[in-house]
């Protein structure tokens, strides 16, 4: 399929990021249609990207080769059930809603629907995202390539063999940006208590985080080895790491991520 029509139901921040990224990846504006319950949001997208918009989800769904569901989990069932039972042959459906599994989506959209479930994260807004993808048995290899192409417009995409692993993706990368933001908060506060002006402490923290992430991404060794290379015996960094170790930082992180994964699994049951 050389020029698929891609439709977005829901036009919030993530949909806006995906549309912007796709337009930078040689997708033409006339290939994209978006709908949203807020007319002002549709008007904004139309002006910003010169794409088509629709006030009717059913009309949009009937035209699309790829239908991307970008609505809140709480309204996903109602949105899906309102779509026509007969849709375009070979249509691929991509859901980016947390807590909605493929079984639920199939029951609302009809058995045999080709569904890719996706867990992106907020750095996608800066084209620096990472997404975990799972495809149900009805998704073809060509459709998997389509889904990966769309999500790769805002970062990288990684396929999962088991849907249950979406909960782990949620704990690692879906919720993960907030963990780093929390660490940045703490480092900025500590820098200020050490006597630095607030703005200086914040900029030192942010650009240190940026540099460290860039080094880790482009290094041929893992994070543990990079940490060891910074820690000179008896030096300042070693003292800080020893303090983290005494407070059992790895166990703190493990408990937090287990809590996130548990909550993700609970949400799936609640929305089923």
LOGU-681545 format. One record per residue (C-alpha): chain; residue in three letters; residue number from 1; x, y, z. Coordinates in nm, 2 decimals, m for minus. Example, Ala and Ser with C-alpha at 12.3 -4.5 7.8 and 13.67 -1.06 7.14 Angstrom:
  unit  code  pos      c1      c2      c3
     A   ALA    1    1.23   m0.45    0.78
     A   SER    2    1.37   m0.11    0.71
This chain:
  unit  code  pos      c1      c2      c3
     A   UNK    1    0.00    0.00    0.00
     A   UNK    2    0.19    0.31   m0.13
     A   UNK    3   m0.03    0.58    0.01
     A   UNK    4   m0.26    0.46    0.30
     A   UNK    5   m0.52    0.69    0.45
     A   UNK    6   m0.45    0.73    0.82
     A   UNK    7   m0.72    0.84    1.06
     A   UNK    8   m0.69    0.97    1.41
     A   UNK    9   m0.98    0.95    1.66
     A   UNK   10   m0.87    1.18    1.93
     A   UNK   11   m0.64    1.48    1.85
     A   UNK   12   m0.46    1.55    2.18
     A   UNK   13   m0.09    1.59    2.24
     A   UNK   14    0.02    1.24    2.14
     A   UNK   15   m0.19    1.24    1.82
     A   UNK   16   m0.05    1.59    1.74
     A   UNK   17    0.30    1.47    1.78
     A   UNK   18    0.25    1.16    1.56
     A   UNK   19    0.09    1.37    1.29
     A   UNK   20    0.38    1.62    1.30
     A   UNK   21    0.63    1.34    1.29
     A   UNK   22    0.46    1.16    1.00
     A   UNK   23    0.45    1.47    0.79
     A   UNK   24    0.83    1.49    0.83
     A   UNK   25    0.85    1.13    0.71
     A   UNK   26    0.71    1.19    0.37
     A   UNK   27    0.35    1.12    0.46
     A   UNK   28    0.13    1.38    0.27
     A   UNK   29   m0.13    1.59    0.45
     A   UNK   30   m0.40    1.46    0.23
     A   UNK   31   m0.33    1.11    0.37
     A   UNK   32   m0.43    1.21    0.72
     A   UNK   33   m0.77    1.27    0.87
     A   UNK   34   m0.84    1.36    1.24
     A   UNK   35   m1.14    1.39    1.46
     A   UNK   36   m1.19    1.52    1.81
     A   UNK   37   m1.49    1.59    2.03
     A   UNK   38   m1.36    1.95    2.05
     A   UNK   39   m1.42    2.14    1.73
     A   UNK   40   m1.15    2.39    1.83
     A   UNK   41   m0.90    2.11    1.84
     A   UNK   42   m0.99    2.00    1.49
     A   UNK   43   m0.96    2.35    1.36
     A   UNK   44   m0.62    2.39    1.52
     A   UNK   45   m0.49    2.07    1.36
     A   UNK   46   m0.63    2.17    1.02
     A   UNK   47   m0.45    2.51    1.03
     A   UNK   48   m0.13    2.37    1.18
     A   UNK   49   m0.08    2.07    0.94
     A   UNK   50   m0.32    2.14    0.65
     A   UNK   51   m0.49    1.80    0.71
     A   UNK   52   m0.85    1.71    0.68
     A   UNK   53   m1.07    1.68    0.99
     A   UNK   54   m1.41    1.52    1.05
     A   UNK   55   m1.68    1.56    1.31
     A   UNK   56   m1.80    1.21    1.25
     A   UNK   57   m1.59    0.92    1.37
     A   UNK   58   m1.79    0.67    1.17
     A   UNK   59   m1.73    0.85    0.84
     A   UNK   60   m1.36    0.89    0.92
     A   UNK   61   m1.33    0.52    1.01
     A   UNK   62   m1.49    0.41    0.69
     A   UNK   63   m1.23    0.59    0.48
     A   UNK   64   m0.91    0.49    0.66
     A   UNK   65   m0.66    0.21    0.59
     A   UNK   66   m0.51    0.27    0.93
     A   UNK   67   m0.72    0.39    1.22
     A   UNK   68   m0.54    0.52    1.53
     A   UNK   69   m0.74    0.54    1.85
     A   UNK   70   m0.59    0.81    2.07
     A   UNK   71   m0.87    0.87    2.32
     A   UNK   72   m0.87    0.83    2.69
     A   UNK   73   m0.92    0.47    2.83
     A   UNK   74   m1.24    0.57    3.00
     A   UNK   75   m1.42    0.65    2.68
     A   UNK   76   m1.25    0.38    2.45
     A   UNK   77   m1.54    0.13    2.48
     A   UNK   78   m1.80    0.39    2.38
     A   UNK   79   m1.59    0.52    2.09
     A   UNK   80   m1.53    0.17    1.96
     A   UNK   81   m1.89    0.05    1.99
     A   UNK   82   m2.01    0.36    1.80
     A   UNK   83   m1.80    0.27    1.50
     A   UNK   84   m1.97    0.08    1.21
     A   UNK   85   m1.93   m0.30    1.22
     A   UNK   86   m1.83   m0.30    0.85
     A   UNK   87   m1.51   m0.12    0.79
     A   UNK   88   m1.26   m0.09    0.51
     A   UNK   89   m1.12   m0.43    0.42
     A   UNK   90   m0.77   m0.49    0.56
     A   UNK   91   m0.80   m0.19    0.80
     A   UNK   92   m0.53   m0.18    1.07
     A   UNK   93   m0.63   m0.04    1.41
     A   UNK   94   m0.37    0.10    1.65
     A   UNK   95   m0.45    0.18    2.01
     A   UNK   96   m0.24    0.40    2.22
     A   UNK   97   m0.47    0.39    2.53
     A   UNK   98   m0.32    0.25    2.85
     A   UNK   99   m0.50   m0.04    3.02
     A   UNK  100   m0.70   m0.15    2.72
     A   UNK  101   m0.60   m0.50    2.60
     A   UNK  102   m0.66   m0.66    2.26
     A   UNK  103   m0.93   m0.89    2.39
     A   UNK  104   m1.14   m0.59    2.50
     A   UNK  105   m1.08   m0.41    2.17
     A   UNK  106   m1.17   m0.71    1.97
     A   UNK  107   m1.50   m0.75    2.16
     A   UNK  108   m1.59   m0.39    2.10
     A   UNK  109   m1.47   m0.37    1.74
     A   UNK  110   m1.55   m0.72    1.62
     A   UNK  111   m1.35   m1.04    1.62
     A   UNK  112   m1.09   m1.06    1.34
     A   UNK  113   m0.99   m0.70    1.37
     A   UNK  114   m0.63   m0.64    1.30
     A   UNK  115   m0.51   m0.46    1.62
     A   UNK  116   m0.17   m0.32    1.73
     A   UNK  117   m0.16   m0.21    2.09
     A   UNK  118    0.10    0.05    2.16
     A   UNK  119    0.25    0.21    2.47
     A   UNK  120    0.43    0.53    2.37
     A   UNK  121    0.58    0.79    2.62
     A   UNK  122    0.57    1.16    2.66
     A   UNK  123    0.92    1.23    2.50
     A   UNK  124    0.74    1.15    2.18
     A   UNK  125    0.63    1.51    2.19
     A   UNK  126    0.99    1.59    2.12
     A   UNK  127    1.04    1.32    1.86
     A   UNK  128    1.25    1.14    2.13
     A   UNK  129    1.00    0.87    2.23
     A   UNK  130    1.01    0.50    2.26
     A   UNK  131    0.71    0.28    2.20
     A   UNK  132    0.64   m0.09    2.29
     A   UNK  133    0.42   m0.26    2.03
     A   UNK  134    0.21   m0.58    2.04
     A   UNK  135    0.02   m0.72    1.74
     A   UNK  136   m0.27   m0.96    1.77
     A   UNK  137   m0.29   m1.27    1.54
     A   UNK  138   m0.49   m1.08    1.27
     A   UNK  139   m0.21   m0.83    1.20
     A   UNK  140   m0.01   m0.91    0.88
     A   UNK  141    0.36   m0.84    0.83
     A   UNK  142    0.27   m0.55    0.60
     A   UNK  143    0.05   m0.40    0.87
     A   UNK  144    0.32   m0.44    1.13
     A   UNK  145    0.55   m0.24    0.91
     A   UNK  146    0.28    0.03    0.88
     A   UNK  147    0.24    0.05    1.26
     A   UNK  148    0.62    0.06    1.31
     A   UNK  149    0.66    0.33    1.05
     A   UNK  150    0.39    0.55    1.21
     A   UNK  151    0.53    0.52    1.57
     A   UNK  152    0.89    0.55    1.45
     A   UNK  153    0.80    0.90    1.33
     A   UNK  154    0.83    1.02    1.69
     A   UNK  155    1.11    0.79    1.82
     A   UNK  156    1.19    0.42    1.82
     A   UNK  157    0.96    0.12    1.83
     A   UNK  158    1.02   m0.22    1.99
     A   UNK  159    0.80   m0.52    1.93
     A   UNK  160    0.68   m0.75    2.21
     A   UNK  161    0.60   m1.12    2.17
     A   UNK  162    0.36   m1.13    2.46
     A   UNK  163    0.09   m0.87    2.53
     A   UNK  164    0.14   m0.90    2.91
     A   UNK  165    0.48   m0.74    2.86
     A   UNK  166    0.30   m0.41    2.79
     A   UNK  167    0.27   m0.37    3.16
     A   UNK  168    0.65   m0.39    3.20
     A   UNK  169    0.69   m0.14    2.92
     A   UNK  170    0.45    0.09    3.10
     A   UNK  171    0.67    0.06    3.42
     A   UNK  172    1.00    0.11    3.23
     A   UNK  173    0.94    0.37    2.96
     A   UNK  174    0.57    0.47    2.98
     A   UNK  175    0.60    0.60    3.33
     A   UNK  176    0.98    0.62    3.32
     A   UNK  177    1.02    0.99    3.22
     A   UNK  178    0.86    1.09    3.55
     A   UNK  179    1.12    0.90    3.74
     A   UNK  180    1.40    1.10    3.57
     A   UNK  181    1.20    1.42    3.62
     A   UNK  182    1.18    1.34    3.99
     A   UNK  183    1.55    1.28    4.01
     A   UNK  184    1.61    1.61    3.83
     A   UNK  185    1.39    1.78    4.09
     A   UNK  186    1.59    1.63    4.37
     A   UNK  187    1.93    1.72    4.22
     A   UNK  188    1.82    2.07    4.16
     A   UNK  189    1.70    2.11    4.52
     A   UNK  190    2.02    1.96    4.65
     A   UNK  191    2.23    2.19    4.43
     A   UNK  192    2.04    2.49    4.57
     A   UNK  193    2.10    2.38    4.93
     A   UNK  194    2.47    2.35    4.84
     A   UNK  195    2.46    2.72    4.76
     A   UNK  196    2.40    2.74    4.39
     A   UNK  197    2.14    2.98    4.25
     A   UNK  198    1.82    2.79    4.16
     A   UNK  199    1.85    2.86    3.79
     A   UNK  200    2.22    2.75    3.78
     A   UNK  201    2.14    2.43    3.97
     A   UNK  202    1.86    2.35    3.74
     A   UNK  203    2.06    2.40    3.42
     A   UNK  204    2.35    2.20    3.55
     A   UNK  205    2.11    1.92    3.63
     A   UNK  206    1.92    1.92    3.31
     A   UNK  207    2.23    1.93    3.08
     A   UNK  208    2.40    1.67    3.29
     A   UNK  209    2.10    1.44    3.24
     A   UNK  210    2.10    1.51    2.87
     A   UNK  211    2.47    1.45    2.83
     A   UNK  212    2.46    1.13    3.04
     A   UNK  213    2.17    0.99    2.83
     A   UNK  214    2.34    1.08    2.51
     A   UNK  215    2.66    0.90    2.62
     A   UNK  216    2.46    0.59    2.73
     A   UNK  217    2.27    0.57    2.40
     A   UNK  218    2.59    0.60    2.19
     A   UNK  219    2.82    0.39    2.40
     A   UNK  220    2.93    0.04    2.33
     A   UNK  221    2.92   m0.05    2.70
     A   UNK  222    2.63   m0.06    2.94
     A   UNK  223    2.53    0.19    3.21
     A   UNK  224    2.70    0.00    3.49
     A   UNK  225    3.04    0.02    3.31
     A   UNK  226    2.98    0.39    3.23
     A   UNK  227    2.91    0.45    3.60
     A   UNK  228    3.23    0.27    3.70
     A   UNK  229    3.44    0.48    3.46
     A   UNK  230    3.32    0.80    3.63
     A   UNK  231    3.39    0.67    3.99
     A   UNK  232    3.76    0.73    4.07
     A   UNK  233    3.87    0.54    4.38
     A   UNK  234    3.83    0.76    4.69
     A   UNK  235    3.68    1.04    4.47
     A   UNK  236    3.37    1.25    4.50
     A   UNK  237    3.15    1.04    4.27
     A   UNK  238    3.23    0.72    4.46
     A   UNK  239    3.12    0.89    4.78
     A   UNK  240    2.78    0.98    4.63
     A   UNK  241    2.73    0.63    4.48
     A   UNK  242    2.82    0.47    4.81
     A   UNK  243    2.55    0.68    4.97
     A   UNK  244    2.30    0.56    4.71
     A   UNK  245    2.41    0.21    4.78
     A   UNK  246    2.37    0.24    5.15
     A   UNK  247    2.01    0.36    5.09
     A   UNK  248    1.95    0.07    4.86
     A   UNK  249    1.86    0.27    4.55
     A   UNK  250    1.82   m0.04    4.33
     A   UNK  251    1.56   m0.18    4.57
     A   UNK  252    1.38    0.15    4.58
     A   UNK  253    1.36    0.16    4.20
     A   UNK  254    1.25   m0.20    4.18
     A   UNK  255    0.97   m0.15    4.42
     A   UNK  256    0.85    0.16    4.24
     A   UNK  257    0.85   m0.01    3.90
     A   UNK  258    0.68   m0.32    4.04
     A   UNK  259    0.41   m0.08    4.17
     A   UNK  260    0.37    0.08    3.82
     A   UNK  261    0.34   m0.26    3.65
     A   UNK  262    0.09   m0.39    3.91
     A   UNK  263   m0.13   m0.08    3.85
     A   UNK  264   m0.11   m0.12    3.48
     A   UNK  265   m0.24   m0.48    3.51
     A   UNK  266   m0.52   m0.36    3.74
     A   UNK  267   m0.62   m0.10    3.49
     A   UNK  268   m0.65   m0.36    3.22
     A   UNK  269   m0.89   m0.56    3.44
     A   UNK  270   m1.09   m0.25    3.53
     A   UNK  271   m1.15   m0.15    3.17
     A   UNK  272   m1.22   m0.50    3.04
